Amino acid sequence: LEILGPVPPAAAMPLLSAAFEQASPAHQPAVLHALGVMHWYRGETALAEDRWRGSLEASREKRDKSWLRAHNNLALCLAHRGAYFEALVLFGGAARLAAEMGVVGSRVFALCRRGQMLALLGDHARAAEAYDAADALWPEVESQSERHWLESTLLSARARLHRVAEDWRGLLEAQERRIAVLGELPPQQHATLADAHTQRLRALAELHPERGGE
C-alpha cells in the first residue's frame, strides 16, 4: 500500500486483486487490508467491511499487528453505518491490544475513535477522557509521518465532540487546524480532506446563518 500511495484507487484495485490471488496465507491479511482501504476511499463501504472482516479472520490465530489493524478498520465500517456500540467495543479492544503489543500509534487511533463513539452515544465526559489519553500518548509516536496523520485524527476526534455538543466555534477551529495539517493528500484520501472542508462549512453556516446563500 505504501508503494501504491500516489496511485489512484481505480488503477490500484486490479493490482491488489491480482496480488491477493497470488498471496500466500501469511500475506493475505495485508492484501485484504489494502483492498479494504481502496474500497473505503472509493465509497464502497460494504466491500471494505467484507475485506476487513476477512483480514480479521485470517489473522486471528496469529494475534499480530494485522489482527490489531483489522479491529480498527472493521470498527470504522461499523461506525459508518451507525453501529456505534459495536464499533465502541471493537475500538476498545483495539486500544487494549495495542497497549499489550506496545504499538503506540494504533493505540492513539483506537482511543480517538473510541472517544468519537462515546460522543455519538452521548457520553461526553468519557469521550473527553479518551481524547485526553490519546493526546497524552501522541508525543510518544516516533514516526513523523505517523504523527502527522494521527494529529489529523486527534483533531477530527475533538471536532466530533464539538459537533455533538453543538459547539460550532470549537468545530470551526478544529477543522481549520485539521485542514492545515492535512495539506496535500494522495488521491485515495481526498474524501478525508473533503470531510474536513464540509464540517468547516457546517460550522460557518451555524455561526453565520445570514451568509448561508454564499
N, C-alpha and C positions, 0 to 999 in steps of 0.2 A: 504493500500500500504506500509506503514511503516513496518508492520508485515511481508509482503511478500518480503521485501528488498533483503534478500540473496537468495530468491528462483528464479531459472532460469525461464525465461518467458514461456517456454513450459509447465512447471509444474504449473505455476501460472494461466494461461489462463482458464483452466477448473474450478478452484476455483472461479475466478472472474465472469465467465459466470453463474455459479450456484448462486453466491451472487446476481447478477443482477435480476435473475428470482424471487428471494425471497425478494428483496429490496422493501421497501415502497417508495411512490413517493418522500418523503422527502430525502431519501438516494440514490435515483437513480443518481442524478448528480455526487456524489462522486464515485460511482461504474463505471459510464460511463467514468469519468476522469481516473480512474485506468486502465480500459480496453484500453482506448486510449494510455496511457503511454506504456503498454505492446506491443500493436500493433506497436507503433512508434519505440521502440527499437528492434523489430523483423524485421524492414524494411517494414512493411505493412502500408505505409503512407496513402493510400486511406481509409483503415479501421479505422486508427487513426483519420483521419479527420471526418469520419462519426460519430464516438463515441463522439468526442469533439463538433461537431455541435449539437448532441443530448443533451450533457451536457449544452451547451449554452441555448438551448430552454427550457430545463427542469428547469433551474434556473432563467430564465428571469424575472418572476414575483417577485421573492424574492430579486433580485439585491444584492446577498450576495457574499461571497468570492468564492463560486463555480462559479458564473457568471463571476467574475473577472478572475479567473484561466482559464475558458473556452475561454475568449478573447485571452489570451496569447497563449494558446495551439493551437487554431484554426489558429491564425496568423502564428505560426510555420509551420503548414502544408501548408498554402498558400505560404509562403516564399520558402518552399522546392520545390514546383512545379513552381516557378518562378513568382508568382503573387505578386511582390514586393510592388506595390502601394496599393493593397487591404490589404496586411499584415501591411504596414505602418499605414494605417487608424486604423486597429484593435489594433496594439501596442500603438498607440497614445491614443485611447480610454481606453485601459487598464491602461496606465500611469495616466490618469485623474481620473479614477475610484479608483485606488489605493491611490491617493492623497486624494480623498474625504473620503475614508474608513480608512485612516491612516495606510495602510499596506505597510510599507517601502520596505520590500524585493521584493514584486511583482512590486512595482514602479521602483526599481532599474533594475529588469529584463526587464520590458517593455521599459524603456529608452535605455538600452543596445541594445535590438533587434530593436527598432525604429532607433537607430543610424546605425545599420547594413543595414537596408533597405535604409536609406538615402545614405549611402556609395555606395550601389549597384546601386542606381538611379543616382549616380554622384554628389550628393550634399555633398561634403566632409566637408565643413565648418559647416553645420548644424549637420552632423553626429558627428563631434568633440564636438559640443555643447552638444549633447545628452549624449555622453560619459562622458564629464566633469560633467554634472548634476548627472549622476549615481555615479561617483566617489565620489562626494561631499556627497551623501546620504548614501553610503555604510557603513561608520562608525556608523551610527545610527541603523543598524540592530543588534538586541540584541542576537539572537540565533547564537551560534558558528557554528553549523552545516550548518545553512542557509548562514552565512557569508562565509563559506568555498566554497560552490558550486557557490555562487554569485561572488566570486573572480575569479573563473574559467570563469564565464560568462563575466565578465568585460575584462579579458584577451582575450577571444575569440572575443569580440567586437572590441577591439583595433587591434587585428590581422587582422580582416576583413578589417579595414581601411588601414592597411599596405599593405594587399594583393591587394586591388583595386588600390592603388596608386603605386603598384609595388615596394614598399619599402621592399626588401627581407630581409635585415638585421633586420629591425624592426619586420618583421613577424617571423623570426627565434627566436629572443629574446623573443617575446611574447609567442610563442608556447612552448619554453623550460621552461619558467616560469609556463605556464599552466600545462605542464606535471608534473612538480614538485608539483604543488598544488593538482592536481587530485589524485596522489598516487594510492592506490589500490581501484578500483571501484567494486561494486557488478555486477553480470553477465549481468543484463539488461542494464547496462550503458557502456559496453565495446566499443560500437560504438563511444561514446564521446572520449574515450582515443585513439581509432584508428584514429579518425579525427585529433586530435592534432599531432600525430606522422606523419600522411600523410602530413599535412601542413608544419611541420618542414622539412620533406624530400624535399618538393617542394621548400622551401626557400634555402636549401642547394644546390639543383640542379641548381638553378638560380645563386647563388653566386659562385659555383664551378662547372661549366659545364664540366670541364675536368675530373671530378670524376663521371660522370653520369653512367659509366659502373659498378660502385660499387653497 
